[in-house]
Amino acid sequence: MDGNHLAFAIGDLGRLYRRRFDERTRSLGITGPQMRALAQIMRFPGINQGALAERLDVEPITTCRMVDRLEQADMVERRRDPQDRRAWQLFLTEAAKPLAAELQQIGQRVLNESLAGISAEDQETVLSVLCRIRDNLSGDSQPATDEAAKEAAVHV
């Protein structure tokens, strides 16, 4: 199979972004998965543990343990969900906010480096196409017709 297959390229990009980000943040004393959890909680304040597990693509028990450690480190606060007393909402603590801001800056630098030499127009096009692929796979849009799917496969 061709090494430039779209699905493999997307997977490689995710892996390489994580690797580069982890290299840049290693000295901060937090693991890669914990950083990804903090980033998701920062992006979605009040997210519950189940939704966080889904976003991180890990089992709920793994997320629970990770949140336990982040809570012990005074990075995350659990609050009862007012809509569902069985669920917990997750929020960054004040102590975590400087670290979260630093992680955001590092992430932006890695992204900027990865986009070097790529025009703003090409970046917009790639983002639009990737968002459409994501929507197709997540079921957030109408399924492509067989004809459209065949046409897309020819160009991949």
N, C-alpha and C positions, 0 to 999 in steps of 0.2 A: 504494500500500500504506500502511496505517496506520502512522504514526510511532511508535506505542506497541507494536509487535510485540515479543513476549517475547525472541526471539533478538537483535533489534537493541538492546533495552534492556540485555540482559546484556553485549553487546559494548561498548556505550557506557559502562557502569559500569566495566568493566575498563580501558578507555582513560582515563576520568576519574580513576580511582584512581591509575593510573600517572602521569598528568600531575601531579596534586596532590602525589604522593610525590616525583616528580622535582623539582618546584619547591622543595619543602622541603629537599631534600638536595643541591641543585646546588652549594652552597658546600663540600661535603665532598671534592671533587676526585676523584670516581669517577662513571663513567657509569651511566645507568639500567640497561642490560643487565648491567653488572658487579655492580651492587647486587642485581639479581634473582638472579644466579648465587650471590653470597655468601649471600643469604637462603635459597636452596635447600640450599646446603651446610651452613648453620647448622641448618636443619630436619632434614636427612638426612645426618648425618656419615657419611662413608665411601661416599657415593654415587659411582658411576663416571661417567665422562664421557659415555657413551652415554645413561644414564638422565637425566643433567643436561640433555643436549641435548633429550631428549624433553620434559622438564618445562618447559624454556624455549621449546620449539617452534622450535628453530633446527637447522641442519645440524650434524652432529658436528664438521666441520672448523672451523666458527665457534666452537663451544664450546671446541675445542682451543686456538685462538688466544686466546680470552678467558681461559682458565685459564692459558695461558702468561704473559699480561700480569699476571694476579693473582698468579701465583707469583713473577714478577720483582719485584712490589711487596711481597713478603713477606706476602701476605694469605692465600694458599692453599698447602697442602702436598700434593704427590702422594705416595701410598704404594702400593707393589705390593699388589695384591689377593692375599691368601694362597690363595684358591680358584682364581684364574686369573692366572697370571703375565703374560699379555698385557694385562691390564686394570689400570687405576690407580684407586685410591680417593682421594677428595678430602676434605680436612679444613681447617678454618680454623686459621690459626696463632695463637699467643698475641697477636701484634701486631694481628691483625684483630679480636679479640674486643671491644675497646672500640668500634670502629666498628660492628660487628654489633649491639652492645647499643644504640648510638645509633640505628641504622636501625630497630631493633625499636620503640624508644620513639616515633620519628617515625611509623612505620607505625600504631602503636596510636592516636596522636593523630588521624591522618587518618581512621582507622576510627571513632573516637568522634565526630568531627565529622560524618561521613557518616550516623551513626545518630541524630543529634539529633532528638528529638521522636518517635521510634519506640519503642513499648512493648517491653519484654522479651519479651512473648508474641508480638508480631508479628515480632520479630527471630528468635525460635525457629522460627516457622512458615516464614518466608522461607528460613532456612538449611536446614530440613528439605526443602523443596521443591527448592531449588537442588541439594542433595546428591543427591536422587533423579534430577533431570534429568542431572546429571553421571554418575551411575551408569548411567543408561539409555544415554547416549551413549558411555560408555567400555566398555560390554559387561560391567560388573561385576554386573549383575542380569539376571533373566529379562526377555526382551523383552516389551513391553506387547502385549496382544492387540489385534487390529484394532478391536474394539469399544471398548476402553479408550483407544486412541490417538485414535479419532474423538471420543470424549467429551472428552478433554483438549484437542483442537484447538478445540473449540467454545468453551471457556472462556479460551483464550489471546488 
